Amino acid sequence: MIKVIPDSEKNEFNKVALHPLQSWEWGEFRSLWGNKIVRLGVYEGRTLTQGIQIIFSKIPFTNLKIGTVIKGPTPTPEILEAIKKAGKEEHALFIKLEPFDPNLKNKIEVLKLLKENCTPGKRLFTPTSFWLDLTKSEEELLKSFSSKTRYNIRLAEKHGVKVVEDNSEKAFEKYLELTKETSQRQGFYAHTKKYHELMWKSLRKSGAIHLLTATYKGEIITTWILFSWHDFLYYPYGASTEKYKNVMANNLMMWEAIKFGKSLGLKTFDLWGREEGKGFTKFKEGYNPEVVEFLGSWDLITSFLYYPYRILENIRWLILRLKSKIIKPNF
């Protein structure tokens, strides 16, 4: 049986939520951001076995929406039917599905189900990621890194770079400052300052969000936000200054993040994104992680307006990419 989950089952929902983006707190954050949140539960008798958090976003100047189930459970016919019903009730054009499916054994059958009921969609997250095994000893992990990565870690330590967890407001303000600098330097569209502030405020009370800082000569030069959820550590956001890039603070930051995850008793470090040919991919490869492939991005269509929307959305992103080459993105 699948039904809407009441607020009284928040703790039970979090126990079965596979990913921090499926957590109750993440839904509360997105609700404050202006999204409509629908939470469905899969029950066996009275026991909640799976949670499904759908985030609906309104399309500007219309009463229409799009929905997303990001890092949710592996789809079944019953789950797809329930999600589709919720989408139609919310006047959504479609619901984007990007399942989080570690150790999926029936991948061929699930992909067949998705192909029969959905259409491939524009991705929100990369279809592959890097995972590091945190159950290995520090010695084993360090030995597995590339020689260049180990050299850069030692170089940062030699320069006196210090990495600590610092969840203070002062450190978070520095994170915002560096995120603005990084997005403008690299020419990508980051979430706004307000978005990051609301996320930080909403998730801090859950204890699932952590801020690491790397300091050199008394100045914070690199900041990373990490999520901890069940047995996983995640690296979703990072920012740094170009000012002291030669001291290799990012290399030491990754190593300290790994040790931080081990100190929490976590088993796996998900490095969040992987794209062939990108600099951040090459950086992560130096730590010898395992490549993990997910099921991809799929759109569950709930309205005939879906295809005109896709055309307009492709035009919009083309304009934004061209604009970013001329005008520095705002933050």
C-alpha positions in Angstrom: 0.0 0.0 0.0 1.2 3.5 -0.8 -0.2 6.6 0.9 0.6 10.1 2.0 2.8 10.2 5.1 1.6 12.3 8.0 3.9 14.6 9.9 3.7 12.3 12.9 5.9 9.7 11.0 8.8 12.1 10.4 11.3 9.8 12.2 10.1 6.7 10.5 10.4 8.4 7.2 14.0 9.5 7.8 14.8 5.9 8.8 14.0 4.7 5.3 15.0 7.8 3.3 17.9 6.7 1.2 19.6 10.0 0.7 19.8 13.4 2.4 17.9 14.9 -0.5 15.1 12.6 0.4 15.2 13.5 4.1 12.3 15.2 5.9 14.6 18.2 6.7 15.5 18.7 3.1 11.8 18.7 2.3 11.2 21.3 5.0 14.0 23.5 3.5 12.5 23.3 0.1 9.0 24.1 1.4 10.4 27.3 3.0 12.0 28.0 -0.4 8.6 27.9 -1.9 8.1 24.4 -3.2 5.2 22.1 -2.6 6.2 18.9 -0.9 4.3 15.6 -1.2 5.6 12.6 0.8 4.4 9.1 0.0 5.1 6.0 2.0 5.2 2.4 0.9 3.8 0.2 3.7 3.8 -3.5 4.3 1.0 -3.8 6.8 1.6 -0.9 9.2 5.3 -0.8 8.7 6.8 1.9 6.5 9.4 0.3 4.2 10.1 3.1 1.7 9.7 6.9 1.5 9.2 9.0 -1.6 9.6 12.7 -1.4 8.3 14.7 -4.4 9.3 18.3 -4.7 7.0 20.4 -6.9 8.2 23.6 -8.5 5.8 26.1 -10.0 6.4 27.2 -13.6 6.5 31.0 -13.5 3.4 32.9 -14.7 1.3 29.7 -14.8 -0.6 27.3 -12.5 1.5 24.4 -13.8 4.3 22.6 -12.0 7.1 20.2 -12.5 8.0 17.5 -9.9 11.2 15.8 -9.0 12.0 12.7 -7.0 15.8 13.0 -6.7 17.8 10.1 -5.1 14.6 8.3 -4.3 13.8 4.5 -4.1 14.0 2.1 -7.0 10.8 2.4 -9.1 8.2 -0.3 -9.2 4.9 -0.3 -11.1 3.0 0.7 -7.9 5.5 3.5 -7.1 5.3 4.9 -10.6 1.5 4.8 -10.5 1.4 6.7 -7.1 3.9 9.3 -8.3 1.9 9.9 -11.5 -1.3 10.3 -9.5 0.3 12.9 -7.2 1.7 14.7 -10.3 -1.7 15.0 -11.9 -3.3 16.2 -8.7 -0.6 19.0 -8.5 -1.1 19.9 -12.2 2.5 18.9 -13.0 3.7 18.5 -16.6 6.0 15.7 -15.5 7.9 14.2 -12.5 11.6 13.8 -13.0 13.0 10.6 -11.5 16.7 10.1 -10.6 16.7 7.0 -8.4 19.4 6.3 -5.8 20.0 2.6 -6.3 23.2 1.3 -4.6 23.7 -2.4 -5.1 20.8 -2.8 -7.4 20.5 -6.4 -8.5 17.6 -6.2 -11.0 18.9 -3.3 -13.0 17.8 -4.7 -16.4 14.2 -5.2 -15.2 14.0 -1.7 -13.6 15.4 0.0 -16.8 12.8 -1.9 -18.8 10.1 -0.6 -16.5 11.4 3.0 -16.8 11.7 2.8 -20.6 8.1 1.5 -20.8 6.7 4.3 -18.6 9.0 7.3 -18.9 11.1 9.2 -21.4 14.8 10.0 -20.9 15.1 13.5 -19.4 17.5 16.3 -18.9 19.7 15.3 -16.0 19.9 17.2 -12.7 22.8 15.0 -11.3 25.5 13.2 -13.1 24.6 9.6 -14.0 27.7 8.3 -12.3 29.5 9.2 -9.1 32.7 8.3 -7.2 32.5 6.3 -4.0 35.3 5.8 -1.5 35.3 2.9 1.0 35.7 4.5 4.5 36.0 1.1 6.2 39.6 0.8 4.9 42.4 2.0 7.2 44.0 5.4 6.7 47.2 3.7 5.6 45.3 1.6 3.0 43.5 4.6 1.7 46.6 6.9 1.5 48.5 4.1 -0.2 45.8 3.8 -2.9 46.0 7.5 -3.9 47.9 8.6 -6.9 51.5 9.7 -6.2 50.7 13.2 -7.3 47.7 13.4 -4.8 49.9 12.1 -1.9 52.5 14.7 -2.8 50.0 17.5 -2.9 48.6 16.5 0.5 52.1 16.5 2.0 52.8 19.9 0.3 49.7 21.5 1.9 50.7 20.1 5.3 54.2 21.4 4.8 52.8 24.9 4.0 50.9 24.8 7.3 47.3 24.5 5.9 44.9 23.5 8.7 41.5 21.8 8.1 38.8 21.8 10.8 35.1 21.5 11.1 33.8 25.0 11.7 30.0 25.4 11.8 30.1 29.0 13.0 28.3 31.8 11.3 31.6 33.5 10.6 32.9 30.4 8.7 29.6 30.1 6.8 29.8 33.8 5.7 33.2 33.0 4.3 31.7 30.0 2.5 29.2 32.3 0.8 31.9 34.7 -0.1 34.1 32.0 -1.7 31.1 30.4 -3.4 30.4 33.8 -5.1 34.0 34.1 -6.1 34.2 30.5 -7.5 31.0 30.7 -9.5 32.0 34.0 -11.1 35.6 32.7 -11.8 34.4 29.5 -13.4 31.3 31.0 -15.0 28.6 28.6 -13.7 25.2 29.2 -12.2 25.3 28.5 -8.5 22.3 28.5 -6.2 21.7 32.0 -4.8 23.0 33.3 -1.5 19.5 33.2 -0.1 19.2 29.5 -1.1 22.4 28.5 0.7 21.5 30.5 3.8 18.1 28.8 4.0 19.6 25.4 3.4 22.2 25.9 6.1 19.6 27.2 8.6 17.2 24.3 7.9 19.6 21.4 8.0 21.8 22.5 10.9 19.3 21.4 13.5 19.3 17.9 12.0 23.1 17.5 12.5 23.4 16.2 8.9 25.3 19.2 7.5 28.9 20.1 8.2 31.2 22.9 7.2 35.0 22.2 6.8 37.4 25.0 6.4 41.0 25.1 5.3 43.1 28.0 6.7 46.4 29.3 5.5 48.2 32.2 7.1 45.2 32.9 9.3 42.8 33.2 6.3 40.1 30.7 5.2 40.9 29.8 1.6 38.8 26.7 1.0 35.4 25.7 2.4 33.4 22.5 1.8 29.9 21.6 2.9 29.4 17.9 3.7 26.2 15.9 4.4 26.2 12.8 6.6 23.2 10.5 6.2 23.0 6.9 7.5 26.2 5.2 6.5 27.2 7.8 3.9 29.2 11.0 3.7 28.5 13.3 0.8 30.4 16.2 -0.8 27.9 18.5 -2.5 29.4 21.9 -2.3 32.9 23.4 -2.3 34.4 26.8 -2.9 37.9 28.3 -2.8 40.0 31.3 -3.6 42.6 31.5 -6.4 44.8 33.6 -4.1 46.8 30.7 -2.7 46.0 27.9 -5.1 49.6 26.7 -5.1 49.5 25.5 -1.5 47.1 22.7 -2.6 44.6 23.2 0.2 41.9 21.2 -1.7 44.0 18.1 -1.7 44.4 18.2 2.0 40.7 19.1 2.4 39.7 15.9 0.7 42.0 13.8 2.8 40.7 15.5 6.0 37.1 15.0 4.8 37.8 11.3 4.4 39.2 11.1 7.9 36.2 13.1 9.2 33.8 10.6 7.7 35.8 7.7 9.3 35.6 9.5 12.7 31.8 9.5 12.4 31.8 5.8 11.8 30.5 6.2 8.2 31.2 3.5 5.6 31.1 5.2 2.2 32.1 8.7 0.9 30.0 9.7 -2.1 32.0 12.4 -3.9 28.7 13.5 -5.6 29.6 14.2 -9.2 31.6 12.8 -12.1 31.9 14.0 -15.7 34.5 12.9 -18.2 37.0 15.6 -19.1 36.2 17.9 -16.2 38.9 19.2 -13.9 36.9 18.2 -10.7 36.7 14.7 -12.1 40.5 14.5 -12.6 41.0 15.8 -9.1 38.7 13.2 -7.5 40.3 10.4 -9.5 43.5 11.0 -7.6 41.9 9.4 -4.6 41.3 6.1 -6.4 37.5 6.0 -5.9 35.1 3.4 -7.3 32.9 4.5 -10.2 29.2 4.0 -9.5 26.5 4.1 -12.1 23.0 5.1 -11.4 19.8 4.5 -13.4 19.9 7.9 -15.0 17.3 10.7 -15.4 13.7 9.8 -16.4 10.6 12.0 -16.9 7.3 10.5 -16.0 4.9 12.5 -18.2 1.6 13.7 -16.8 0.5 16.3 -19.3 0.5 16.8 -23.1 2.3 20.1 -22.5 5.4 18.3 -21.6 7.0 18.4 -25.1 6.4 22.1 -25.8 7.9 22.7 -22.3 11.0 20.7 -23.2 11.6 22.8 -26.3 11.3 26.1 -24.5 13.5 24.8 -21.6 16.2 23.8 -24.1 16.1 27.3 -25.6 16.3 28.9 -22.2 19.4 26.9 -21.2 21.1 27.8 -24.5 20.5 31.5 -23.8 21.8 31.1 -20.2 25.0 29.4 -21.4 25.6 32.1 -24.0 24.9 34.8 -21.4 27.3 33.3 -18.9 30.2 33.7 -21.4 29.4 37.4 -21.6 28.1 38.3 -18.1 29.4 36.9 -14.9 26.6 34.9 -13.1 24.9 36.5 -10.2 25.0 35.0 -6.7 
